[in-house]
Amino acid sequence: VFFFNDTATTEIYTEQIVGSVRCVQETDTNRALCYLKLNQFEKALVDAQKSLKINPKWIKGYFIEGEAYKGLKDYAEAATSYFQTYSKDTSNTEAKNKMDACVKIIRSQQALSLIHI
Protein backbone atom coordinates (compact mmCIF):
# COMPACT_ATOMS: atom_id res chain seq x y z
CA VAL A 1 0.00 0.00 0.00
CA PHE A 2 1.35 3.39 -0.98
CA PHE A 3 0.69 6.51 1.01
CA PHE A 4 1.03 9.84 -0.75
CA ASN A 5 2.57 11.64 2.22
CA ASP A 6 6.02 10.20 2.81
CA THR A 7 9.47 10.51 1.36
CA ALA A 8 9.86 6.76 0.80
CA THR A 9 6.86 6.75 -1.55
CA THR A 10 8.32 9.72 -3.42
CA GLU A 11 11.57 7.79 -3.86
CA ILE A 12 9.67 4.75 -5.17
CA TYR A 13 8.00 6.88 -7.84
CA THR A 14 11.37 8.45 -8.70
CA GLU A 15 12.78 4.95 -9.31
CA GLN A 16 9.78 4.13 -11.48
CA ILE A 17 10.37 7.24 -13.58
CA VAL A 18 13.99 6.30 -14.15
CA GLY A 19 13.20 2.66 -14.92
CA SER A 20 10.14 2.88 -17.14
CA VAL A 21 9.56 5.21 -20.05
CA ARG A 22 6.06 4.05 -20.94
CA CYS A 23 4.43 5.02 -17.64
CA VAL A 24 6.25 8.32 -17.14
CA GLN A 25 3.14 10.46 -17.51
CA GLU A 26 1.20 8.65 -14.80
CA THR A 27 4.22 8.19 -12.56
CA ASP A 28 5.05 11.91 -12.80
CA THR A 29 1.55 12.84 -11.67
CA ASN A 30 1.62 10.27 -8.86
CA ARG A 31 4.95 11.62 -7.65
CA ALA A 32 3.54 15.13 -7.95
CA LEU A 33 0.75 14.05 -5.59
CA CYS A 34 3.38 12.90 -3.11
CA TYR A 35 5.13 16.25 -3.36
CA LEU A 36 1.83 18.05 -2.80
CA LYS A 37 1.24 16.09 0.41
CA LEU A 38 4.77 16.99 1.53
CA ASN A 39 4.10 20.68 0.73
CA GLN A 40 6.87 20.60 -1.86
CA PHE A 41 4.86 22.60 -4.34
CA GLU A 42 7.72 23.55 -6.69
CA LYS A 43 8.60 19.87 -7.22
CA ALA A 44 4.93 18.98 -7.66
CA LEU A 45 4.62 21.69 -10.30
CA VAL A 46 7.66 20.41 -12.22
CA ASP A 47 6.28 16.86 -12.32
CA ALA A 48 2.78 17.98 -13.29
CA GLN A 49 4.20 20.08 -16.12
CA LYS A 50 6.39 17.19 -17.29
CA SER A 51 3.30 15.00 -17.54
CA LEU A 52 1.55 17.71 -19.55
CA LYS A 53 4.46 17.92 -22.00
CA ILE A 54 4.00 14.21 -22.64
CA ASN A 55 0.23 14.53 -23.01
CA PRO A 56 -1.28 18.05 -23.20
CA LYS A 57 -4.76 16.53 -22.83
CA TRP A 58 -3.94 14.85 -19.47
CA ILE A 59 -6.69 16.15 -17.18
CA LYS A 60 -5.06 14.87 -14.01
CA GLY A 61 -1.89 16.80 -14.92
CA TYR A 62 -3.78 20.10 -15.14
CA PHE A 63 -5.57 19.50 -11.86
CA ILE A 64 -2.34 18.71 -10.01
CA GLU A 65 -0.67 21.70 -11.67
CA GLY A 66 -3.49 23.82 -10.24
CA GLU A 67 -2.97 22.34 -6.79
CA ALA A 68 0.76 23.13 -6.97
CA TYR A 69 0.14 26.72 -8.09
CA LYS A 70 -2.42 27.13 -5.32
CA GLY A 71 0.13 25.85 -2.80
CA LEU A 72 2.56 28.45 -4.14
CA LYS A 73 -0.19 31.07 -3.75
CA ASP A 74 -0.13 31.81 -7.49
CA TYR A 75 -3.90 31.96 -7.74
CA ALA A 76 -4.04 33.26 -11.31
CA GLU A 77 -2.03 30.31 -12.64
CA ALA A 78 -3.98 27.92 -10.40
CA ALA A 79 -7.27 29.24 -11.80
CA THR A 80 -5.94 28.75 -15.33
CA SER A 81 -4.95 25.15 -14.59
CA TYR A 82 -8.31 24.40 -12.97
CA PHE A 83 -10.01 25.97 -16.00
CA GLN A 84 -8.01 23.66 -18.28
CA THR A 85 -9.18 20.71 -16.18
CA TYR A 86 -12.81 21.81 -16.21
CA SER A 87 -12.84 22.69 -19.92
CA LYS A 88 -11.69 19.16 -20.73
CA ASP A 89 -14.16 17.55 -18.29
CA THR A 90 -17.19 19.70 -17.43
CA SER A 91 -18.40 17.08 -14.96
CA ASN A 92 -15.38 17.85 -12.77
CA THR A 93 -17.11 20.10 -10.25
CA GLU A 94 -14.10 20.03 -7.91
CA ALA A 95 -11.99 21.77 -10.56
CA LYS A 96 -14.78 24.29 -11.19
CA ASN A 97 -15.15 25.02 -7.47
CA LYS A 98 -11.40 25.45 -7.00
CA MET A 99 -11.21 27.71 -10.06
CA ASP A 100 -14.03 29.85 -8.65
CA ALA A 101 -12.31 29.99 -5.25
CA CYS A 102 -9.07 31.17 -6.88
CA VAL A 103 -10.92 33.86 -8.84
CA LYS A 104 -12.55 35.02 -5.59
CA ILE A 105 -9.13 35.28 -3.91
CA ILE A 106 -7.74 37.21 -6.88
CA ARG A 107 -10.65 39.65 -6.76
CA SER A 108 -10.26 40.18 -3.01
CA GLN A 109 -6.53 40.80 -3.47
CA GLN A 110 -7.29 43.33 -6.20
CA ALA A 111 -9.83 45.05 -3.97
CA LEU A 112 -7.32 45.23 -1.12
CA SER A 113 -4.68 46.72 -3.42
CA LEU A 114 -7.15 49.46 -4.41
CA ILE A 115 -7.72 50.32 -0.76
CA HIS A 116 -3.97 50.78 -0.19
CA ILE A 117 -3.53 53.22 -3.09
KESEBA-118212 format. One line per field, with one value per atom (N, C-alpha, C): atom name; residue number from 1; residue in three letters; x, y, z. Coordinates in nm, 4 decimals. Atoms other than C-alpha are relative to their C-alpha. Layout:
N
a: c(CA ...)
k: c(NUM ...)
r: c(ala ...)
xx: c(X ...)
yy: c(Y ...)
zz: c(Z ...)
This chain:
117
a: c(N CA C N CA C N CA C N CA C N CA C N CA C N CA C N CA C N CA C N CA C N CA C N CA C N CA C N CA C N CA C N CA C N CA C N CA C N CA C N CA C N CA C N CA C N CA C N CA C N CA C N CA C N CA C N CA C N CA C N CA C N CA C N CA C N CA C N CA C N CA C N CA C N CA C N CA C N CA C N CA C N CA C N CA C N CA C N CA C N CA C N CA C N CA C N CA C N CA C N CA C N CA C N CA C N CA C N CA C N CA C N CA C N CA C N CA C N CA C N CA C N CA C N CA C N CA C N CA C N CA C N CA C N CA C N CA C N CA C N CA C N CA C N CA C N CA C N CA C N CA C N CA C N CA C N CA C N CA C N CA C N CA C N CA C N CA C N CA C N CA C N CA C N CA C N CA C N CA C N CA C N CA C N CA C N CA C N CA C N CA C N CA C N CA C N CA C N CA C N CA C N CA C N CA C N CA C N CA C N CA C N CA C N CA C N CA C N CA C N CA C N CA C N CA C N CA C N CA C N CA C N CA C N CA C)
k: c(1 1 1 2 2 2 3 3 3 4 4 4 5 5 5 6 6 6 7 7 7 8 8 8 9 9 9 10 10 10 11 11 11 12 12 12 13 13 13 14 14 14 15 15 15 16 16 16 17 17 17 18 18 18 19 19 19 20 20 20 21 21 21 22 22 22 23 23 23 24 24 24 25 25 25 26 26 26 27 27 27 28 28 28 29 29 29 30 30 30 31 31 31 32 32 32 33 33 33 34 34 34 35 35 35 36 36 36 37 37 37 38 38 38 39 39 39 40 40 40 41 41 41 42 42 42 43 43 43 44 44 44 45 45 45 46 46 46 47 47 47 48 48 48 49 49 49 50 50 50 51 51 51 52 52 52 53 53 53 54 54 54 55 55 55 56 56 56 57 57 57 58 58 58 59 59 59 60 60 60 61 61 61 62 62 62 63 63 63 64 64 64 65 65 65 66 66 66 67 67 67 68 68 68 69 69 69 70 70 70 71 71 71 72 72 72 73 73 73 74 74 74 75 75 75 76 76 76 77 77 77 78 78 78 79 79 79 80 80 80 81 81 81 82 82 82 83 83 83 84 84 84 85 85 85 86 86 86 87 87 87 88 88 88 89 89 89 90 90 90 91 91 91 92 92 92 93 93 93 94 94 94 95 95 95 96 96 96 97 97 97 98 98 98 99 99 99 100 100 100 101 101 101 102 102 102 103 103 103 104 104 104 105 105 105 106 106 106 107 107 107 108 108 108 109 109 109 110 110 110 111 111 111 112 112 112 113 113 113 114 114 114 115 115 115 116 116 116 117 117 117)
r: c(val val val phe phe phe phe phe phe phe phe phe asn asn asn asp asp asp thr thr thr ala ala ala thr thr thr thr thr thr glu glu glu ile ile ile tyr tyr tyr thr thr thr glu glu glu gln gln gln ile ile ile val val val gly gly gly ser ser ser val val val arg arg arg cys cys cys val val val gln gln gln glu glu glu thr thr thr asp asp asp thr thr thr asn asn asn arg arg arg ala ala ala leu leu leu cys cys cys tyr tyr tyr leu leu leu lys lys lys leu leu leu asn asn asn gln gln gln phe phe phe glu glu glu lys lys lys ala ala ala leu leu leu val val val asp asp asp ala ala ala gln gln gln lys lys lys ser ser ser leu leu leu lys lys lys ile ile ile asn asn asn pro pro pro lys lys lys trp trp trp ile ile ile lys lys lys gly gly gly tyr tyr tyr phe phe phe ile ile ile glu glu glu gly gly gly glu glu glu ala ala ala tyr tyr tyr lys lys lys gly gly gly leu leu leu lys lys lys asp asp asp tyr tyr tyr ala ala ala glu glu glu ala ala ala ala ala ala thr thr thr ser ser ser tyr tyr tyr phe phe phe gln gln gln thr thr thr tyr tyr tyr ser ser ser lys lys lys asp asp asp thr thr thr ser ser ser asn asn asn thr thr thr glu glu glu ala ala ala lys lys lys asn asn asn lys lys lys met met met asp asp asp ala ala ala cys cys cys val val val lys lys lys ile ile ile ile ile ile arg arg arg ser ser ser gln gln gln gln gln gln ala ala ala leu leu leu ser ser ser leu leu leu ile ile ile his his his ile ile ile)
xx: c(0.0851 0.0000 0.0887 -0.0745 0.1352 -0.0786 0.0589 0.0685 0.0643 -0.0487 0.1029 0.0623 -0.0491 0.2575 0.1338 -0.1290 0.6018 0.1102 -0.1151 0.9473 0.0296 -0.0274 0.9856 -0.0849 0.0876 0.6865 0.0491 -0.0537 0.8317 0.1214 -0.1180 1.1565 -0.0384 0.0473 0.9672 -0.0448 0.0448 0.8003 0.1169 -0.1182 1.1368 0.0687 -0.0596 1.2783 -0.0823 0.0858 0.9782 0.0201 -0.0211 1.0371 0.1294 -0.1286 1.3993 -0.0078 0.0000 1.3199 -0.1020 0.1052 1.0137 -0.0473 0.0371 0.9565 -0.1497 0.1394 0.6057 -0.1002 0.0977 0.4433 0.0429 -0.0525 0.6251 -0.1115 0.1068 0.3136 -0.0738 0.0743 0.1201 0.0890 -0.0914 0.4224 0.0349 -0.0264 0.5051 -0.1149 0.1121 0.1552 -0.0157 0.0069 0.1616 0.1075 -0.1048 0.4946 -0.0359 0.0440 0.3540 -0.0987 0.0921 0.0748 0.0761 -0.0835 0.3376 0.0601 -0.0598 0.5135 -0.1038 0.1053 0.1827 -0.0238 0.0255 0.1237 0.1151 -0.1170 0.4767 0.0205 -0.0068 0.4096 0.1235 -0.1109 0.6872 -0.0600 0.0819 0.4863 0.0802 -0.0809 0.7718 0.0264 -0.0271 0.8598 -0.1275 0.1278 0.4934 -0.0309 0.0254 0.4622 0.0864 -0.0897 0.7657 -0.0517 0.0476 0.6282 -0.1324 0.1279 0.2784 0.0244 -0.0282 0.4195 0.0720 -0.0637 0.6395 -0.1051 0.1050 0.3303 -0.0814 0.0758 0.1555 0.0777 -0.0809 0.4461 -0.0154 0.0186 0.4003 -0.1386 0.1386 0.0234 -0.0751 0.0674 -0.1275 -0.1497 0.1420 -0.4765 -0.0207 0.0024 -0.3940 -0.0685 0.0819 -0.6692 0.0607 -0.0596 -0.5059 0.1218 -0.1171 -0.1891 -0.0377 0.0452 -0.3779 -0.0511 0.0543 -0.5565 0.1132 -0.1122 -0.2337 0.0836 -0.0692 -0.0671 -0.0720 0.0773 -0.3490 0.0227 -0.0246 -0.2972 0.1381 -0.1353 0.0756 0.0035 0.0042 0.0144 -0.0748 0.0744 -0.2422 0.0880 -0.0913 0.0127 0.1070 -0.0979 0.2562 -0.0649 0.0800 -0.0186 0.0001 0.0113 -0.0134 -0.1406 0.1402 -0.3896 -0.0435 0.0347 -0.4039 0.0383 -0.0431 -0.2030 -0.0819 0.0822 -0.3980 -0.1366 0.1316 -0.7268 0.0071 -0.0184 -0.5940 0.0095 -0.0143 -0.4955 -0.1317 0.1310 -0.8306 -0.0968 0.0834 -1.0007 0.0315 -0.0393 -0.8009 -0.0604 0.0591 -0.9182 -0.1492 0.1457 -1.2810 -0.0419 0.0371 -1.2841 0.0125 -0.0167 -1.1692 -0.0954 0.0947 -1.4160 -0.0975 0.0956 -1.7188 -0.0769 0.0618 -1.8404 0.0887 -0.0935 -1.5383 -0.0329 0.0440 -1.7105 0.1052 -0.1070 -1.4098 0.0924 -0.0846 -1.1993 -0.0722 0.0790 -1.4784 -0.0042 0.0073 -1.5154 0.1342 -0.1326 -1.1399 0.0360 -0.0217 -1.1214 -0.0755 0.0804 -1.4035 0.0602 -0.0614 -1.2312 0.1250 -0.1196 -0.9074 -0.0376 0.0455 -1.0922 -0.0472 0.0468 -1.2549 0.1183 -0.1198 -0.9132 0.0663 -0.0614 -0.7738 -0.0771 0.0829 -1.0654 0.0165 -0.0161 -1.0262 0.1379 -0.1335 -0.6529 0.0024 0.0070 -0.7291 -0.0714 0.0755 -0.9833 0.0870 -0.0885 -0.7317 0.1083 -0.1034 -0.4680 -0.0563 0.0632 -0.7147 -0.0160 0.0159 -0.7722 0.1311 -0.1336 -0.3965 0.0607 -0.0552 -0.3532 -0.0013)
yy: c(-0.1182 0.0000 0.1232 -0.1255 0.3392 0.1098 -0.1195 0.6511 0.1178 -0.1134 0.9843 0.1086 -0.1056 1.1639 -0.0335 0.0291 1.0200 0.0008 -0.0094 1.0511 -0.1331 0.1318 0.6756 -0.0227 0.0161 0.6750 0.0872 -0.0893 0.9722 -0.0643 0.0659 0.7785 -0.1185 0.1120 0.4749 0.0499 -0.0542 0.6882 0.0535 -0.0467 0.8447 -0.1172 0.1194 0.4951 -0.0476 0.0416 0.4133 0.0891 -0.0928 0.7243 -0.0344 0.0330 0.6304 -0.1322 0.1344 0.2659 -0.0282 0.0331 0.2883 0.1220 -0.1133 0.5210 0.0023 0.0003 0.4052 0.0458 -0.0463 0.5016 0.1317 -0.1247 0.8317 0.0996 -0.0978 1.0464 -0.0271 0.0326 0.8652 0.0023 0.0010 0.8191 0.1422 -0.1406 1.1907 0.0599 -0.0596 1.2839 -0.0647 0.0629 1.0271 0.0551 -0.0594 1.1615 0.1441 -0.1366 1.5127 0.0021 0.0109 1.4046 -0.0164 0.0165 1.2902 0.1338 -0.1298 1.6248 0.0978 -0.0875 1.8054 -0.0285 0.0388 1.6090 0.0378 -0.0408 1.6991 0.1516 -0.1456 2.0682 0.0436 -0.0330 2.0601 0.0389 -0.0429 2.2604 0.0226 -0.0219 2.3546 -0.1325 0.1310 1.9872 -0.0598 0.0495 1.8976 0.0671 -0.0746 2.1685 -0.0514 0.0508 2.0412 -0.1333 0.1306 1.6864 0.0104 -0.0177 1.7979 0.0543 -0.0592 2.0080 -0.0986 0.1044 1.7188 -0.0934 0.0906 1.4998 0.0674 -0.0726 1.7707 0.0162 -0.0042 1.7924 -0.1312 0.1305 1.4208 -0.0097 0.0074 1.4534 0.1271 -0.1269 1.8049 -0.0135 0.0207 1.6531 -0.0703 0.0750 1.4852 0.0833 -0.0768 1.6148 -0.0003 0.0119 1.4867 0.0924 -0.0878 1.6797 0.1452 -0.1382 2.0096 0.0225 -0.0164 1.9503 0.0079 -0.0015 1.8713 0.1267 -0.1266 2.1701 0.1124 -0.1000 2.3822 -0.0081 0.0183 2.2345 0.0541 -0.0487 2.3129 0.1527 -0.1470 2.6716 0.0576 -0.0474 2.7126 -0.0061 0.0124 2.5851 0.1081 -0.1082 2.8455 0.1381 -0.1224 3.1072 0.0816 -0.0625 3.1811 -0.0327 0.0311 3.1957 0.0193 -0.0196 3.3263 -0.1237 0.1210 3.0305 -0.1208 0.1109 2.7923 0.0025 -0.0120 2.9239 -0.0444 0.0403 2.8752 -0.1526 0.1465 2.5148 -0.0686 0.0578 2.4399 0.0187 -0.0232 2.5968 -0.1031 0.1013 2.3655 -0.1356 0.1254 2.0714 -0.0024 -0.0065 2.1808 0.0054 -0.0115 2.2690 -0.1342 0.1319 1.9157 -0.1031 0.0899 1.7546 0.0846 -0.0900 1.9695 -0.0672 0.0662 1.7078 0.0108 -0.0118 1.7845 0.1256 -0.1152 2.0098 0.0450 -0.0392 2.0033 0.1024 -0.0950 2.1768 0.1339 -0.1234 2.4290 0.0776 -0.0659 2.5021 0.0604 -0.0529 2.5446 0.1186 -0.1132 2.7708 0.1224 -0.1106 2.9845 0.0566 -0.0453 2.9992 0.0828 -0.0766 3.1175 0.1373 -0.1279 3.3855 0.0925 -0.0792 3.5015 0.0581 -0.0486 3.5280 0.1103 -0.1016 3.7212 0.1307 -0.1215 3.9646 0.0689 -0.0613 4.0182 0.0639 -0.0592 4.0802 0.1308 -0.1219 4.3332 0.1105 -0.0985 4.5053 0.0565 -0.0465 4.5227 0.0925 -0.0860 4.6723 0.1373 -0.1302 4.9462 0.0820 -0.0700 5.0322 0.0625 -0.0475 5.0784 0.1020 -0.0990 5.3221 0.1363)
zz: c(0.0000 0.0000 0.0000 0.0053 -0.0983 0.0689 -0.0588 0.1007 -0.0703 0.0781 -0.0746 0.0871 -0.0882 0.2223 0.0642 -0.0591 0.2815 -0.1050 0.0881 0.1356 -0.0675 0.0582 0.0800 -0.1246 0.1158 -0.1546 -0.1151 0.1024 -0.3417 -0.0667 0.0556 -0.3860 -0.0881 0.0821 -0.5175 -0.1363 0.1284 -0.7836 -0.0813 0.0717 -0.8700 -0.0693 0.0607 -0.9310 -0.1193 0.1108 -1.1483 -0.1217 0.1110 -1.3581 -0.0722 0.0599 -1.4152 -0.0759 0.0559 -1.4922 -0.1084 0.0943 -1.7142 -0.0776 0.0843 -2.0051 -0.0276 0.0445 -2.0940 0.1042 -0.1000 -1.7640 0.0633 -0.0558 -1.7137 0.0319 -0.0220 -1.7507 0.1307 -0.1204 -1.4800 0.1237 -0.1135 -1.2560 0.0410 -0.0324 -1.2803 0.0804 -0.0732 -1.1672 0.1365 -0.1321 -0.8862 0.0928 -0.0828 -0.7646 0.0342 -0.0288 -0.7947 0.1163 -0.1136 -0.5590 0.1309 -0.1197 -0.3107 0.0419 -0.0301 -0.3358 0.0550 -0.0536 -0.2801 0.1475 -0.1394 0.0406 0.0919 -0.0776 0.1531 -0.0041 0.0171 0.0733 -0.0787 0.0891 -0.1861 -0.1353 0.1131 -0.4343 -0.1279 0.1194 -0.6686 -0.0714 0.0593 -0.7216 -0.0595 0.0525 -0.7661 -0.1335 0.1226 -1.0300 -0.1149 0.1041 -1.2223 -0.0539 0.0459 -1.2321 -0.0745 0.0699 -1.3293 -0.1402 0.1304 -1.6119 -0.0923 0.0817 -1.7288 -0.0572 0.0500 -1.7541 -0.1099 0.1017 -1.9552 -0.1305 0.1232 -2.2000 -0.0764 0.0630 -2.2640 -0.0622 0.0481 -2.3008 0.0396 -0.0307 -2.3201 0.0287 -0.0297 -2.2826 0.1343 -0.1250 -1.9467 0.1089 -0.0940 -1.7179 0.1399 -0.1337 -1.4007 0.0140 -0.0025 -1.4917 0.0244 -0.0198 -1.5141 0.1420 -0.1345 -1.1859 0.1032 -0.0944 -1.0012 -0.0176 0.0246 -1.1666 0.0748 -0.0735 -1.0241 0.1499 -0.1431 -0.6787 0.0390 -0.0280 -0.6968 -0.0029 0.0063 -0.8094 0.1205 -0.1166 -0.5324 0.1247 -0.1130 -0.2802 -0.0005 0.0143 -0.4141 0.0094 -0.0102 -0.3752 -0.1294 0.1314 -0.7487 -0.0510 0.0221 -0.7744 -0.1453 0.1412 -1.1313 -0.0820 0.0716 -1.2636 0.0447 -0.0507 -1.0395 -0.0682 0.0641 -1.1800 -0.1461 0.1389 -1.5329 -0.0126 0.0033 -1.4590 0.0314 -0.0326 -1.2967 -0.1173 0.1176 -1.5998 -0.1088 0.0988 -1.8279 0.0358 -0.0459 -1.6177 -0.0300 0.0142 -1.6211 -0.1470 0.1412 -1.9917 -0.0727 0.0600 -2.0729 0.0599 -0.0666 -1.8287 0.0818 -0.0659 -1.7433 0.1127 -0.1152 -1.4961 0.1247 -0.1110 -1.2765 0.0810 -0.0795 -1.0251 0.1001 -0.0924 -0.7909 -0.0661 0.0728 -1.0557 -0.0161 0.0153 -1.1189 0.1318 -0.1305 -0.7468 0.0405 -0.0337 -0.7004 -0.0892 0.0893 -1.0055 0.0524 -0.0527 -0.8645 0.1283 -0.1250 -0.5251 -0.0281 0.0367 -0.6877 -0.0552 0.0562 -0.8836 0.1130 -0.1140 -0.5591 0.0787 -0.0699 -0.3905 -0.0804 0.0861 -0.6877 0.0093 -0.0091 -0.6756 0.1344 -0.1323 -0.3015 0.0132 -0.0007 -0.3474 -0.0790 0.0807 -0.6203 0.0756 -0.0774 -0.3972 0.1124 -0.1075 -0.1118 -0.0535 0.0572 -0.3419 -0.0349 0.0287 -0.4413 0.1269 -0.1276 -0.0765 0.0447 -0.0444 -0.0191 -0.0931 0.0949 -0.3088 0.0619)
